[in-house]
Amino acid sequence: MATSVATALPSAKLDDNDVQAIDQLREAYARLKTELARVIVGQQDTIERLAICLFARGHALLMGVPGLAKTLLVSKLAETMSLKFSRIQFTPDLMPMDITGTDILQETAGGKREFQFVHGPVFANIVLADEINRAPPKTQAAMLEAMQEYKVTVVGKMFRLEAPFLVLATQNPVEQEGTYPLPEAQLDRFMFLIELDYPSENEEIQIARTTTGDDLPGLDHLLTPADILRHQHLVRRVPVPDHIYSYAARLVRKTRPNGSTAPAWLRPLVAWGAGPRAVQNLILGAKARAALLGSYMVRLEDLQEVAAPVLTHRVITTFTAQSEGIDARKIVRRLIEETATEE
């Protein structure tokens, strides 16, 4: 694989300043993982994928049962980066204005009354949308506008959100009664689906030791918002060989059952495949992973590592697949394995 990458160098290359900046980002990421390990046990894959989303300017949907430290992890990630953190608990009675904010009537020093906009919890750098599928579609749409447009509109007025801006939404896979599942078009707005699993036995013992003592330690501030914005621009400049672009497009096109390149085994199992945004997110995710690990160009392994979280929530299975116990995760894994052998 190293030979194929070396023979497909892109025309654009990083200059010396960018090379030095990638080295700095790699060191900062290593310090970030070490710092988070003081309060978060395990979850290394989750931390990496959250960092990829942050530096690629994407959003993530976290899926996991309660008690896996999703809220703690997100809040501590914001703490290490000196970012403003906000948590929104989605409930059936939550209204859009509860997220965006609203105008309220205030009395000024001169005794006059005028409307003043009060910012909602979405005005933060990292927003945790807890159990987003518990709120009705109108409220979900208010959050999704902020994710896509980096702004909110209230009573005809537009308010910009401060960069960097990252939304991490959670869904509880256990309790689905009384929920409003996100439509496929809205799921497509999330760069990654990050699935959290139960910890190992040793990790669970360490969790008990860490969390049943005194207060958790405060974490050092390793990055500023300006640092993050600079690294986000750097990630966009990471070179991508032509064969990586081709691989990403080929992989995504195979998920579409009506396409000419879809394998025969997939057609009865998939109702809808991934759209063009999946190709964009594959490339951006691979760029961010390469930079975080100190690589000066995207490698095939970077794209393969981000393929599952990018594609799983974009592949919609049929009743046939569900009846046979085949989920999108298994389909995507098989596609990645088959496409890799073509290289």
N, C-alpha and C positions, 0 to 999 in steps of 0.2 A: 504493500500500500504506500510506503514511503516513496517508492520510485514513481508511482503514478502521480502523486502529489507534486513531486519535484519537477516532473516533465510538463506540468500544466500550470505553471506560474502565471498569475494574472498580469496584465500590463501595468496596472497601478501598484505602486509599492509604497510602504511607509517610509517617511523620512526619519532622520536620526532623532528628532524630537519626539515623534510618535513611538518609536522603538523604546525610548527612555520612559515615555508615559505608560506604555504597556507593562514594562518592568515594575513601575510604581504601583499600577493597578493590581498586578499579581501579588506584590508584597502586602498591599492594603487588604486584599481579599484573604490572604493567609492570616493576617492579624485579626480580621473580622471573625473568621471561623474559630480562632483560639479564644477570642473574647466571648463569643456566644456560648462556647463550651463550658463557661463558668456557671451558666444557669440552664442551658439546654443540653439534655443528654441525648446523644445520637442525632438522628434526623439530618445527617450530612447531605443526603441527596436533596432533601427539601430545602435546606439552606442554599445549596448551589443553585437550585431552580428559582428560588426567590431572588437571589442576586442577579441571575440572568435576566429575569423579567424587569428588575429595577434598571439595570444598565442598558437594556434593549428598549426601554420605554414601553413595556407591555404590562398587561394586567393578568392576574392569575385567579383561578377558581380552585380552592382547596377543598378536597373531599376526604372526610375521615370521621370516625365515630367521636363522640364527646370524650374529653379527657386526654387528648394527645398534644396538649400545650400549643394549640394553634394560635390562640390569642397572645399567650406569653411570648412565643417566638416572634410574632409580628411586632409586638410592642418593643421587645428588646432589640430587634433589628433597627427600628426607628431610633432607639436610644443611642446605639453605637454610631449612628450617622447624623446625629444632631437634627433629626427631622421631627416635625410636628406630627403626632400620631392621634388618630381619632377612631373610635369604635362606634358603630351603629348597630344596634340590635334590631333586626327586622322582625316585625310582628304584623299580623293581619290588619291592625288598625293604624299602621304607620302611614302617614301622608307624605306626598312629595315635599311639602314645605318643611316637614320635620328633618329632611335631608339637606335641602338647599338653603333654607332660611326664608325669612319673609319680612315684609314691611310691618312695622308696628308704630302706633301713634305715640309720639313723645312730646313732652312739653319742654320748650327751650328756656334758656335763662331769661329771655324777654317776656315770657308768659305766653308765647305763641305755641300752637300745636302744629306739628308737621310729622310726616312719615319718615321713619329712619329704617334702613335695611339692617337686619340682624343676621349675621352669617350663621349658616347651619354647619353641622359637623363635617360636611363634605369639603369644607375649606381647610384642608390639612395636606401634608405631603404624602403620608401613608394612611389610607382609610381601610379599616377592616369592616366589611359588610357582612356581619355575622348572620348566618342562615338566611341568605338573600331570597331563597325560594319560599319564605314564609310571608312575604309581603305581596300584595296584589300587583298586577302588571303595570298599573299607572305609576306606582312608587318605584318599581324596578326600572321603568323607563327613565325616570329622573336621574337615577344613578348611572344608567348606561349613556345618557347624553353627556354627563360629566366625563365618563371614561373615554368616549370617542372624540368629543369636541374640546375637552379641557376648559369648559365653561358651563355656567348654568344660566338659565333664563327665568326670571321671577317677575311677574306682573309686567311683562314686556321689556324689562331691563336685562341686559346681559352683563354678567360678572365673570371675569377671567379667574381661573384657578392658578395658584402659584406653583411653578415647577421647582423641583421634580414632583410628579404626581403619580401615585401608584395605588390602585384599588386591588385589594385581596378579599375576595368574597368566599364565604364558606357555605357548604351544603352538608346537611346531616343525612347520610344514606340510610339511617335506621328508621326514622319516623317520617313517612311520606304522606300520612293522612292530614288533610287540611292544608296542603302546600300548593304553591303555584309554580310548577316547574318552568324553568327558563326556556323559551322557544329556541329552536335551532339557530335562528338569525341572531339572537342575543348571545347564545353560547359562543358564536363565532367571534364575538368581540373580545373574548379572553384569549390571550396568547397561549397560556399553559393551563392544562388541568393537572394539578399536583395532588396525587393520591397519597395519603398518609396511612401507614400500616401500624399495627401494634408493635411496641418495642420488644427486643429480645429479653430473655430472662435476666441476664446480667444488667442490661440497661434499665429494666424495671426496678431492680434492686437499687441501682444507683439513683434513680428518680426518687425512690422512697427516702434514701439518705439525704439527698440534696434539698428536698422540698418540705421535710418534716422538722427541720431545725429552725433556726432564727430567720430573720428577714433575708431575702435574696440579696446578693451584693449588687451595688450599682455598677454599670459598665462604663468603660472609658469611651469618650467621643473620638472616633477614629477618622471620620470624614465629615466635611461640611456640605451643605447643599450646593455650594459653588463647585466643590470637588466632584460631586456626583454629576452635575451638568457637564463638566469638562470631560469626565469619563464617558458619558453618554454620547457625546460628539465623537470621541475617540473610537468607540465601538463601531460607529457607522463607517469609519474609514478603514477598518480591517479588510485587507484584500481577500477576495474569494476567487479561487480558480474556476475556470469555465465548466469543468466537469462536475463541480459541486452544484452549480446552478442547474445543470442538466439532471443530476441525480435528484435534486429536490423536486423539480417539475415532474419528472417521471414517477417518483414515489407518490406524489399527490394525485396525479392523473389516474393511477392504478386504483385509487379508492372509489372512483366513479363507476358504478355498475353498468351504465349505458355507454361508457367510453370504449373505444376500440382496443385500448391497452389493458383493460381490467382483466385479471385472470379468470378463467372459467369457474373456479371454485368460489370466487367472491360474489359473483352475480346474484345467486339466490339468497345471499346472506346480508347484503347491504342495500338499503333503500335509497340513501343519499350519501354521497361522498363529500370530501373536503373541497372548498372553493379556493380561489386565488390568494385569499388572505393567508391560507395555510402555507403557501410557498414563501410568502413574505416573512412569516413568522419563523419558518424553518431557517431561512438565511440569517435573519436578525438574531435568533437564538444561538445559532452556530457561531456567529461573529462574537457575541457576548461571551460565550463559553470559551472560545479560543483566547480572547483577551484576558479573561479572568485567570486562565491557566498559564498565561505568559507566552502564548503562541503568536507569532507575527503574521500569520495567515490562517484561514479556516482550513481545517482538515476534515476528511470524510468522517472520522470518528466523532467530531464535534456535532455534525449534522445528525448522525445516527443516534447520539445520546439525547438530543432534543426532539427527535421524531415522535416518540410515544406521547409525551405531554402535549405536543402541538396537535396531533392527529386524533387522539382517542375520543375527545368530546365532539369532534367534527364528523365522525363516521356514525351514521344512524343505521342501526341494524333492523332487519325485517323480523316478522313473527317467526319465520322459519328458523332464523338464527337463535332467537330467544327460546324457542321450544327445544332446541338442541343444546342449550346451555352454552352457546357461543356468544361472547360479548365483544364489544369494539376493541377492547384491550388485546384479546387473542388475535383478532383479525389484523390489527396494526402490527403486532409483533411478527406475524407470519410474513406480512408484506415487507417489513424491514429486512428480515432474513433473506427473502427471495431476491429483493432488489440489490442487496449487498453482494450476492454471488455473481451478479452481472458485471460488477466492476472489474 
